[in-house]
Amino acid sequence: MYDPVAREYAEQFRDELAGKPFDRALLDSVAARCRGGVIADLGCGPGQVGRYVGAGVGLDRSFEMLRLVPFPAVHGDLRALPFADGSLAGIVAFYCYIHIEELGVAFADARRALRPGGVFVLSVHEGDEGWLHRDEWYDKPIDIWVRLWSKAEIDDAVVAAGFTIESSVIRESYEGELFPRLYVTAVA
């Protein structure tokens, strides 16, 4: 779905974290907690979040995005991660769960791949609007569906997958963002 716009997306979001102090502080915390272990960046796109946090591996469904990632990355599905049980110290998953409906399956597989005490940090666009569609971006035709999730839906699914939530915070939109963001930090 992102293949037609991968290069434009990478250019637009390459330095996005420079203007997001909340995101940087959260990622700094994850990096510190996971020192010595592998952090996976799920839905890594071109790798801007994983690069910042020092991810050892990324995962994405877009082959064109994977060509742009500056660290090892694999093609895969959030609902069936290609990582061994308990092999990851941490997972960062920014805005990837907005493209799937099966949160329970995806969160349970993230839990499986994390070692005991591993850190799971996810972010989604927060809201009650449900599914939104985009058929054009950067003057190119695309077919992208985005699911807005409520805080209650995400929190419930994280707990049901066996995680303990440490924090669940809604950040109001920064300039240029259309929706508030929900950040959940949980432990396996």
TIMARDREN-491883 format. One record per residue (C-alpha): x negated, y negated, z negated. Coordinates in steps of 0.25 Angstrom, whole numbers, padded with zeros to 4 digits, always signed. Layout:
REM TIMARDREN-491883
XYZ;...
This chain:
REM TIMARDREN-491883
+0000+0000+0000;-0012-0010-0003;-0020-0005+0009;-0016-0016+0019;-0020-0027+0009;-0031-0021+0001;-0042-0031+0005;-0033-0043+0003;-0029-0038-0010;-0043-0035-0015;-0047-0049-0011;-0035-0056-0018;-0037-0048-0031;-0052-0046-0031;-0054-0056-0042;-0040-0056-0048;-0045-0053-0062;-0053-0066-0063;-0040-0073-0065;-0034-0063-0075;-0040-0064-0089;-0030-0054-0095;-0033-0044-0085;-0048-0046-0087;-0047-0045-0102;-0039-0032-0101;-0049-0026-0091;-0061-0030-0099;-0054-0022-0111;-0052-0010-0103;-0067-0010-0098;-0072-0011-0112;-0063+0000-0117;-0067+0009-0106;-0082+0007-0106;-0089+0020-0102;-0076+0026-0096;-0070+0025-0082;-0059+0015-0079;-0050+0018-0068;-0043+0006-0060;-0030+0012-0055;-0024+0005-0043;-0037-0002-0042;-0034-0009-0029;-0047-0016-0024;-0053-0014-0038;-0053-0028-0045;-0048-0023-0058;-0057-0010-0058;-0069-0018-0055;-0066-0028-0066;-0064-0017-0077;-0075-0008-0072;-0067+0003-0067;-0074+0016-0063;-0063+0021-0053;-0051+0015-0046;-0039+0021-0040;-0030+0015-0029;-0020+0020-0019;-0025+0010-0008;-0036+0015+0000;-0039+0001+0005;-0040-0004-0009;-0049+0007-0013;-0059+0003-0003;-0061-0010-0010;-0063-0005-0024;-0077-0008-0029;-0078+0005-0038;-0074+0019-0036;-0059+0021-0033;-0050+0032-0028;-0037+0033-0021;-0026+0038-0030;-0012+0037-0036;-0009+0031-0050;+0000+0043-0053;-0011+0054-0050;-0025+0048-0054;-0037+0055-0049;-0044+0054-0062;-0047+0066-0072;-0039+0067-0085;-0045+0057-0096;-0056+0052-0086;-0054+0037-0087;-0057+0028-0098;-0048+0017-0093;-0038+0014-0082;-0034+0000-0077;-0022+0000-0068;-0018-0014-0063;-0006-0016-0055;-0006-0002-0049;+0006+0004-0057;+0014-0007-0050;+0015+0003-0037;+0020+0015-0044;+0033+0019-0051;+0027+0032-0058;+0021+0025-0070;+0022+0037-0079;+0015+0046-0070;+0004+0036-0067;+0002+0032-0081;+0001+0046-0086;-0010+0049-0076;-0017+0037-0080;-0016+0042-0095;-0021+0056-0090;-0034+0050-0083;-0037+0041-0095;-0046+0047-0107;-0040+0046-0121;-0041+0032-0125;-0042+0027-0111;-0037+0013-0107;-0025+0011-0097;-0023-0003-0093;-0012-0006-0082;-0006-0018-0077;+0007-0020-0069;+0015-0031-0063;+0026-0033-0074;+0041-0035-0072;+0054-0029-0070;+0056-0031-0055;+0053-0017-0051;+0047-0014-0037;+0042-0025-0028;+0038-0023-0014;+0027-0031-0005;+0027-0029+0010;+0016-0039+0013;+0004-0044+0007;-0008-0052+0012;+0000-0053+0025;+0000-0038+0027;+0011-0028+0026;+0011-0019+0014;+0020-0010+0006;+0018-0013-0009;+0028-0010-0020;+0025-0015-0034;+0032-0011-0046;+0034-0021-0058;+0034-0014-0071;+0039-0019-0084;+0031-0019-0097;+0040-0008-0103;+0039+0001-0091;+0024+0001-0091;+0023+0002-0106;+0032+0014-0107;+0025+0021-0095;+0012+0019-0101;+0016+0025-0115;+0023+0036-0108;+0010+0040-0101;+0004+0042-0115;-0004+0029-0116;-0004+0020-0128;-0002+0005-0124;-0012-0005-0130;-0006-0017-0124;+0005-0020-0114;+0005-0035-0109;+0012-0043-0099;+0003-0054-0093;+0011-0065-0086;+0008-0068-0071;-0005-0075-0068;-0004-0086-0057;-0001-0079-0044;+0005-0066-0050;+0019-0063-0048;+0022-0054-0060;+0017-0053-0075;+0007-0041-0077;+0008-0030-0088;-0005-0025-0093;-0004-0012-0102;-0016-0006-0109;-0015+0008-0114;-0023+0019-0120;-0023+0034-0116;
